[in-house]
């Protein structure tokens, strides 16, 4: 190709040959790199087309969005009957929370994003002020949702349900289990034998027992262990169990992160005269948590989805609400629509968490910026 | 040759009949050594001879089992308070830099002054910039260690130690992990540091550095100090056979 002569040391940087980089390069390398790959691409495209064609039709074009019962749905069209959801969407979202008080849930839910923003995005402007709000948010939300103060009507926990219950259980569990998990991970690595033994016992016990057992314990037995006269509501007991359970898993994930930190980091911190807590706060945890982000997020997502297990002790999470809807003779047999809707809700929440963790990993990557 | 002007006779480090074991393995045998204020000592010897372990005992990264180590009139014991005061007086530079990868160069330098010494952030930043200028990389202050070359990282590590304003600097093979073209920039930084009258203990194989800077060269083998003398005598007429063998191995290639 090139017949030009260059003096040694003066060879220019040439562009790569055409068709090897960019959009066409990518397509050629990944979809049509060989005869078998080309065949596979064509077959896959055809398959995907037929699948999507049917699915989209069922989901949208042939679907019925409002009707009085399943039978009416079927009279109108033969796609999905979303009426079971649209007619009961209030229950799916709020459970049996009184309709007149639902604004309290809405406000709590919206302000939750303001409370989380400064924690999730460290570069936010005015972060210090927002952090104050994050600090008081738990009390704010508790007063608002639970009621009983400032003239707000007290709402019984037994009326909580639906996605709101999922979010309360999931978010509280997630927020509480991270600090406990960190302490357990540090405790497990501690030089103090008593602290280490207690941490190991706690972690191994929590990991060694199925969550559902813990929930039964929470619903029936926990009051025996408490001093007489104390009466935790079932919701608080369940949250405690979720928190402890996922804290044990998080502790192990973080321990992995701590052990991945090279010994030289501690030596450097020691040589600079830093003590244990300084080293832990500035050197160990920032690095260990960064390494553990995927594992921690994994545990969080697991916890969030496990909140559906509360259905076995009689709390009405979205699945419970869904089952109640299906038990209604009007909607009998629409389990596909019902469960797909619940699944979509969980997917959206969990996918958001997963994307956030990817974003955070990228942001904290300081190797080659 | 760098001339040492403010040498006082008072020893800042005194090691008396010190022994150390790793489990049952006797790594340091009956070490006695005095280091005066402003003195620069180079320690060399074959790998596994205990030279790194020796200097790591001085800031108690390694714990000795017998004998005494006295640094700045403070005896090294298990007492945490003593330990912290010694560690803020003794800086250390490692073979593998050990910079904190999640912090910027500047934060690496200011972390300990702010939290260990209680320096206000502004002063700590000024001090750090001054020392980064001295090691000739002030323009990298806001980068992360992973974005720097090995030689630059090691110079940051030196600046980080100096930010604690130590009286003694320990160097544990500071150039062994570097590419050849970066060794010089680190050695130059160390030579400049020597010119300020810093007390230095350097474990290194850079014999050129020893000839140029050291007041005294120590040869160690199998956990013992075999020979200690000034660089001229050490290189020109070593007395011990093991020293002669070692020098012939590292100088004739």
Interface residues (C-beta under 8 A of the other chain):
Chain A: X262 X264 X265 X267 X268 X270 X271 X272 X273 X274 X275 X278 X282 X283 X286 X287 X290 X364 X366 X367 X368 X369
Chain B: X59 X61 X80 X84 X87 X88 X90 X91 X92 X94 X96 X98 X99 X100 X101 X102 X103 X111 X112 X115 X116 X143 X144 X145 X146 X147 X157 X160 X161 X164
